[in-house]
Amino acid sequence: MSFNLHTYFKKQYLTESTIGDDNTWINLTDSEKEEFADEIFYLIDNAYSDIGGNPNYKSQSDVTGKEKGASYMVIDIDGDGDLDAVKVTKDRPGGVKSAAMGHDGSKSARSAVVNITAIMLKEPGHYIEVSGVLKTILKAKGVPLVTDFDVIKKLLKGKHIEMNDDGTYQRYIGGEKHTKTLMGNPM
């Protein structure tokens, strides 16, 4: 990626004071989503590569296509002008759902996106479906588990879920059965 994010924002949309330091998360507009679709997809694809990819992001066209309604926050941690991490959320009836995240593979980018996720999930009206190592990390960061079947059923309205005794549940995502845990503070 040779595109300079700071230069772009300085010239096009933001003032120097808005940009702040290199650790400022920036919410992208619809036109910026289109401009950065390939970088956003790269970050998401990189973050989910170990588990076969994110089922909602198969190509960069998903950023501006079926996932266009999502909100995208980006950050340049190292000041090189390239996107280092992305946080994707969606407004849902139960609040703001954390939908995806992405990073360039660096430790600082992985840490930044996990930390902003944990911060958001501690706020009222934010939640996420997780499994695996991310569940363990978020739990260690103090993000509450949601195990109430009625709450889970309400948030996943229209989805077929099977509850497990430990508060996790199983559901189909992308045609495959997954065990998930709901975390955060949904409304």
Rosetta silent file (secondary structure, phi, psi, omega in degrees, C-alpha in Angstrom):
SEQUENCE: MSFNLHTYFKKQYLTESTIGDDNTWINLTDSEKEEFADEIFYLIDNAYSDIGGNPNYKSQSDVTGKEKGASYMVIDIDGDGDLDAVKVTKDRPGGVKSAAMGHDGSKSARSAVVNITAIMLKEPGHYIEVSGVLKTILKAKGVPLVTDFDVIKKLLKGKHIEMNDDGTYQRYIGGEKHTKTLMGNPM
SCORE:     score description
SCORE:     0.000 S_00000001
   1 L     0.000  118.755 -179.323    0.000    0.000    0.000 S_00000001
   2 L  -108.082    2.966 -178.821    1.600    3.241   -1.095 S_00000001
   3 L   -75.495  134.878 -179.013   -1.317    5.523   -0.346 S_00000001
   4 L   -98.357  105.285 -176.506   -0.642    8.133    2.365 S_00000001
   5 H   -63.044  -45.290 -179.624   -3.674    8.294    4.664 S_00000001
   6 H   -60.191  -45.771  179.730   -2.555   11.369    6.621 S_00000001
   7 H   -61.127  -43.609  179.475   -1.924   13.363    3.464 S_00000001
   8 H   -58.412  -51.651 -178.302   -5.280   12.315    2.053 S_00000001
   9 H   -66.146  -38.912  179.535   -7.214   13.359    5.149 S_00000001
  10 H   -62.039  -43.547 -177.077   -5.249   16.590    5.584 S_00000001
  11 H   -77.738  -35.554 -170.232   -5.902   17.646    2.017 S_00000001
  12 H   -96.795  -45.720 -165.429   -9.434   16.344    1.624 S_00000001
  13 L  -132.695  -35.364 -168.526  -11.381   16.261    4.855 S_00000001
  14 L  -113.679  154.175  173.647   -9.665   16.859    8.133 S_00000001
  15 L   -92.707  165.835 -179.722   -7.764   19.643    9.780 S_00000001
  16 H   -56.180  -40.405 -177.503   -4.480   19.082   11.564 S_00000001
  17 H   -68.996  -27.894  178.460   -6.195   19.334   14.943 S_00000001
  18 H   -71.977  -37.659 -177.777   -8.727   16.659   13.984 S_00000001
  19 H   -65.340  -40.209  179.882   -6.060   14.187   12.979 S_00000001
  20 L    64.762 -147.119  179.219   -4.274   14.425   16.305 S_00000001
  21 L   -84.568 -176.373 -176.455   -1.506   11.917   16.872 S_00000001
  22 L   -73.525   -1.367 -179.364   -1.036    8.658   15.000 S_00000001
  23 L  -109.733   37.205  179.001   -3.281    6.830   17.466 S_00000001
  24 L  -104.013  124.286  174.772   -6.548    8.490   16.489 S_00000001
  25 L   -78.663  134.955 -177.328   -9.399    6.331   15.230 S_00000001
  26 E  -120.375  129.763  175.297  -11.187    7.984   12.308 S_00000001
  27 E   -82.092  128.134 -178.578  -14.758    7.207   11.196 S_00000001
  28 L   -86.569  143.523  172.266  -14.942    6.881    7.420 S_00000001
  29 L   -80.710  171.640  178.300  -17.635    8.490    5.291 S_00000001
  30 H   -59.568  -41.566 -179.815  -19.332    6.529    2.510 S_00000001
  31 H   -68.106  -33.932  177.205  -17.034    8.044   -0.109 S_00000001
  32 H   -70.036  -33.721  174.875  -13.994    7.204    2.017 S_00000001
  33 H   -57.748  -44.419  179.264  -15.219    3.593    2.328 S_00000001
  34 H   -64.598  -43.281 -178.961  -15.128    3.409   -1.456 S_00000001
  35 H   -61.455  -39.647 -174.731  -11.698    5.049   -1.609 S_00000001
  36 L  -104.506   14.063 -174.530  -10.182    2.655    0.940 S_00000001
  37 H   -54.844  -40.996 -178.166  -12.178   -0.503    0.104 S_00000001
  38 H   -68.783  -38.805  177.941   -9.125   -2.477   -1.002 S_00000001
  39 H   -68.380  -39.907  178.667   -7.124   -1.554    2.126 S_00000001
  40 H   -62.298  -46.993  179.199  -10.086   -2.300    4.401 S_00000001
  41 H   -61.038  -43.093  179.297  -10.593   -5.688    2.786 S_00000001
  42 H   -56.674  -46.235 -178.065   -6.877   -6.481    3.066 S_00000001
  43 H   -64.014  -43.883  179.361   -6.898   -5.729    6.824 S_00000001
  44 H   -66.800  -46.201 -179.682  -10.036   -7.806    7.469 S_00000001
  45 H   -60.650  -39.500  178.339   -8.845  -10.656    5.286 S_00000001
  46 H   -63.817  -43.829 -177.078   -5.489  -10.649    7.060 S_00000001
  47 H   -66.441  -32.430 -176.305   -7.086  -10.748   10.521 S_00000001
  48 L  -101.788    7.908 -174.675   -9.358  -13.688    9.666 S_00000001
  49 H   -62.441  -34.699 -178.492   -6.892  -15.644    7.491 S_00000001
  50 H   -68.659  -19.233 -179.263   -6.138  -18.238   10.189 S_00000001
  51 H  -113.712   19.365  175.674   -9.805  -19.262   10.365 S_00000001
  52 L    87.868   12.895  177.414  -10.513  -19.277    6.638 S_00000001
  53 L    97.194  167.503  176.250  -11.614  -15.667    6.261 S_00000001
  54 L   -90.951  126.951 -175.657  -14.567  -13.605    7.378 S_00000001
  55 L   -62.590  -19.114  179.809  -17.806  -14.948    5.843 S_00000001
  56 L   -92.686   -9.433 -177.678  -19.072  -11.410    5.177 S_00000001
  57 L  -128.912   92.253  179.530  -15.920  -10.206    3.410 S_00000001
  58 L   -98.439  -19.596  178.076  -14.920  -12.319    0.422 S_00000001
  59 L  -158.156  170.136 -179.632  -13.602   -9.409   -1.685 S_00000001
  60 L   -63.511  -24.021  179.804  -13.102   -5.663   -1.547 S_00000001
  61 H   -66.621  -20.551  177.130  -16.475   -5.207   -3.253 S_00000001
  62 H   -66.693  -29.542  179.534  -18.158   -6.402   -0.044 S_00000001
  63 H   -62.182  -41.415 -178.551  -16.969   -3.217    1.719 S_00000001
  64 H  -102.661   -2.293  179.692  -18.987   -1.048   -0.668 S_00000001
  65 L  -102.834 -108.175 -173.521  -21.569   -3.692   -1.551 S_00000001
  66 L   -66.040  -20.222  179.264  -23.388   -5.908    0.910 S_00000001
  67 L  -106.905   17.207 -177.746  -21.494   -4.440    3.911 S_00000001
  68 L   -61.283  -32.731 -177.765  -21.801   -0.788    2.811 S_00000001
  69 L   -73.059   -9.692  178.958  -24.202    0.001    5.655 S_00000001
  70 L   -72.919  158.451  173.722  -21.585   -0.880    8.265 S_00000001
  71 E   -97.183  137.267 -177.580  -19.536    1.781   10.038 S_00000001
  72 E  -121.611  123.540  173.929  -15.776    1.653    9.516 S_00000001
  73 E  -111.570  135.821 -179.335  -13.213    3.167   11.890 S_00000001
  74 E  -128.193  161.106  179.696   -9.559    3.164   10.838 S_00000001
  75 E  -146.475  143.951  171.046   -6.259    4.026   12.442 S_00000001
  76 L  -112.452  103.166 -174.293   -2.679    4.681   11.325 S_00000001
  77 L   -80.003  -41.197 -171.965   -0.595    3.658   14.329 S_00000001
  78 L   -93.939    1.090  174.798    2.914    3.989   12.977 S_00000001
  79 L    74.973   15.419 -179.486    2.490    7.289   11.121 S_00000001
  80 L   -88.959   -0.549  179.103    3.419    5.912    7.701 S_00000001
  81 L    88.508   -5.522  177.833    0.123    7.018    6.142 S_00000001
  82 L   -97.098  149.811  174.386   -1.168    3.481    5.603 S_00000001
  83 L   -66.206  132.697  178.569   -4.169    1.988    7.368 S_00000001
  84 L  -107.067  -28.145 -179.053   -2.980   -0.327   10.140 S_00000001
  85 E  -153.786  155.955  177.564   -6.296   -1.465   11.611 S_00000001
  86 E  -138.141  143.272  175.973  -10.037   -1.260   11.001 S_00000001
  87 E  -122.486  126.042 -177.420  -13.029   -1.717   13.330 S_00000001
  88 E  -113.779  129.319  176.906  -16.405   -2.544   11.757 S_00000001
  89 E  -131.057  159.380  177.157  -19.724   -2.048   13.556 S_00000001
  90 E  -134.475  138.314  173.992  -23.383   -2.272   12.581 S_00000001
  91 E   -77.725  127.604 -179.528  -26.405   -0.601   14.132 S_00000001
  92 E  -132.087  163.461  179.046  -28.883   -3.238   15.242 S_00000001
  93 L   -55.157  -31.148  179.966  -32.098   -3.154   17.290 S_00000001
  94 L   -86.940    3.058 -179.679  -30.131   -4.362   20.340 S_00000001
  95 E   128.461 -149.830 -179.356  -27.498   -1.659   19.949 S_00000001
  96 E   -99.748  116.605 -178.946  -24.203   -1.455   18.103 S_00000001
  97 E   -94.089  128.646  172.749  -22.917   -4.851   17.060 S_00000001
  98 E   -73.476  115.534 -170.677  -19.200   -5.335   16.612 S_00000001
  99 E  -101.392  -32.470 -178.400  -19.191   -6.996   13.194 S_00000001
 100 E  -167.192  167.458  173.857  -15.544   -7.385   12.170 S_00000001
 101 E  -148.901  160.951  178.332  -12.033   -6.134   12.710 S_00000001
 102 E  -150.918  158.857  179.942   -8.875   -6.092   10.707 S_00000001
 103 E  -156.365  164.365 -178.836   -5.177   -5.385   11.097 S_00000001
 104 L   -84.699    2.396  179.235   -1.923   -5.401    9.155 S_00000001
 105 L    98.859  -14.426  179.716   -0.497   -8.221   11.273 S_00000001
 106 L   -73.167  152.777  179.647    1.694   -6.049   13.477 S_00000001
 107 H   -60.641  -40.930 -178.056    1.455   -6.473   17.233 S_00000001
 108 H   -66.145  -37.653  178.990    0.557   -2.795   17.689 S_00000001
 109 H   -70.581  -42.594  177.314   -2.306   -2.978   15.163 S_00000001
 110 H   -60.425  -45.180 -179.967   -3.695   -6.203   16.640 S_00000001
 111 H   -63.183  -43.424 -178.240   -3.523   -4.680   20.105 S_00000001
 112 H   -61.199  -44.992 -176.589   -5.154   -1.412   18.998 S_00000001
 113 H   -72.953  -34.552  176.032   -8.160   -3.060   17.380 S_00000001
 114 H   -69.158  -40.665  179.863   -8.709   -5.476   20.275 S_00000001
 115 H   -64.805  -43.718  179.295   -8.396   -2.632   22.797 S_00000001
 116 H   -66.091  -33.938  177.036  -10.897   -0.361   21.004 S_00000001
 117 H   -63.540  -47.282 -179.870  -13.255   -3.342   20.782 S_00000001
 118 H   -62.346  -41.648  178.832  -12.997   -4.002   24.532 S_00000001
 119 H   -61.398  -47.532 -179.111  -13.547   -0.316   25.323 S_00000001
 120 H   -62.855  -41.158 -175.904  -16.630   -0.154   23.115 S_00000001
 121 H   -69.762  -16.799  176.391  -18.099   -3.390   24.511 S_00000001
 122 L   -83.010  -11.731  179.159  -17.988   -2.045   28.052 S_00000001
 123 L   -85.311  146.483  177.544  -20.287    0.808   26.998 S_00000001
 124 L   -59.450  137.843  175.907  -24.081    0.410   27.161 S_00000001
 125 L    88.614   10.167  179.162  -25.614   -0.681   23.882 S_00000001
 126 E  -119.649  139.597  178.458  -22.574   -2.478   22.414 S_00000001
 127 E  -153.836  168.826 -177.723  -22.186   -6.212   21.869 S_00000001
 128 E  -151.433  150.733  168.103  -20.331   -8.872   19.890 S_00000001
 129 E  -102.846  126.722 -176.877  -20.572  -12.559   18.991 S_00000001
 130 E  -138.555  169.978  171.962  -17.211  -14.250   19.554 S_00000001
 131 L  -157.456  174.866  173.556  -15.389  -17.513   19.925 S_00000001
 132 H    63.240 -145.735 -172.668  -11.864  -18.748   20.331 S_00000001
 133 H   -66.313  -33.279  179.371   -8.968  -16.631   21.436 S_00000001
 134 H   -63.150  -38.754  176.563  -10.810  -13.311   21.042 S_00000001
 135 H   -58.711  -46.168 -179.324  -13.374  -14.472   23.604 S_00000001
 136 H   -62.208  -43.896 -178.957  -10.562  -15.255   26.053 S_00000001
 137 H   -65.626  -47.394 -178.840   -8.860  -11.888   25.492 S_00000001
 138 H   -64.565  -37.212  176.929  -12.065   -9.853   25.817 S_00000001
 139 H   -63.043  -42.455  178.335  -13.043  -11.758   28.956 S_00000001
 140 H   -64.679  -27.166  179.114   -9.608  -10.987   30.457 S_00000001
 141 L   -86.670    5.047  174.492  -10.169   -7.312   29.610 S_00000001
 142 L    88.484   14.516  177.518  -13.378   -7.326   31.651 S_00000001
 143 L   -76.950  126.708 -176.416  -15.977   -7.495   28.878 S_00000001
 144 L   -70.957  146.744  173.371  -19.106   -9.119   30.342 S_00000001
 145 E   -84.105  145.434  174.296  -20.554  -12.368   29.017 S_00000001
 146 E  -113.751  113.488 -176.193  -24.227  -12.439   28.022 S_00000001
 147 L  -119.285   -0.405 -179.806  -25.707  -15.858   28.776 S_00000001
 148 L   -72.576  117.133 -176.904  -29.420  -15.064   29.141 S_00000001
 149 H   -56.390  -41.408 -178.408  -31.228  -17.071   26.448 S_00000001
 150 H   -63.906  -39.630  177.993  -34.014  -14.509   26.090 S_00000001
 151 H   -66.443  -46.027 -179.826  -31.532  -11.686   25.481 S_00000001
 152 H   -61.528  -45.221 -179.787  -29.542  -13.756   22.991 S_00000001
 153 H   -61.205  -41.551  179.711  -32.718  -14.833   21.201 S_00000001
 154 H   -64.766  -43.932 -178.388  -33.911  -11.218   20.991 S_00000001
 155 H   -69.393  -31.543 -178.214  -30.568   -9.980   19.607 S_00000001
 156 L  -105.631   35.322 -178.072  -30.340  -12.793   17.067 S_00000001
 157 L   -50.349  131.031  179.664  -33.985  -12.575   16.025 S_00000001
 158 L    89.334   -9.413  178.161  -34.635  -14.741   13.005 S_00000001
 159 L   -97.532  139.026  175.946  -31.506  -16.853   13.547 S_00000001
 160 L   -81.871  116.981  179.240  -31.810  -20.478   14.586 S_00000001
 161 E  -122.832  146.267  175.419  -29.784  -20.872   17.775 S_00000001
 162 E  -120.953  116.576 -178.441  -29.192  -23.863   20.025 S_00000001
 163 E   -76.129  144.208  172.666  -28.166  -22.985   23.572 S_00000001
 164 L  -104.048  160.750 -177.748  -25.437  -24.907   25.364 S_00000001
 165 L   -62.605  -25.008 -176.899  -25.369  -25.420   29.129 S_00000001
 166 L   -89.422    8.048  179.372  -22.396  -23.047   29.553 S_00000001
 167 L    92.313   -8.765  173.096  -24.192  -20.012   28.071 S_00000001
 168 L   -81.585  172.974  179.083  -22.655  -20.386   24.634 S_00000001
 169 E  -147.110  163.055  177.521  -24.818  -21.208   21.649 S_00000001
 170 E  -115.788  140.562  174.585  -24.539  -22.750   18.237 S_00000001
 171 E  -156.137  161.670 -179.763  -25.732  -21.211   14.996 S_00000001
 172 E   -88.855  130.986  175.577  -25.049  -21.366   11.298 S_00000001
 173 E  -132.770  122.889 -179.237  -22.901  -18.639    9.776 S_00000001
 174 L    60.288   31.388  177.754  -21.983  -18.840    6.115 S_00000001
 175 L    82.964   -0.124 -179.929  -23.488  -22.321    5.921 S_00000001
 176 E  -119.422  144.691  179.906  -21.310  -23.700    8.727 S_00000001
 177 E   -80.764  128.490 -179.417  -22.246  -24.417   12.345 S_00000001
 178 E  -127.271  146.030  170.936  -20.327  -22.296   14.855 S_00000001
 179 E   -95.310  125.917 -175.616  -20.259  -22.137   18.644 S_00000001
 180 E  -128.700  162.674  173.317  -20.461  -18.522   19.751 S_00000001
 181 E  -129.478  137.400  175.619  -20.625  -16.442   22.902 S_00000001
 182 E   -92.261  133.245  179.643  -22.386  -13.103   23.200 S_00000001
 183 E  -135.254  155.990  176.115  -20.417  -10.437   25.074 S_00000001
 184 E   118.335 -152.479 -177.528  -20.887   -6.778   25.897 S_00000001
 185 E  -135.368   69.094 -179.024  -23.777   -4.665   27.110 S_00000001
 186 L   -65.753  159.797  178.606  -26.672   -4.917   24.642 S_00000001
 187 L   -78.812    0.000    0.000  -29.797   -2.820   25.164 S_00000001
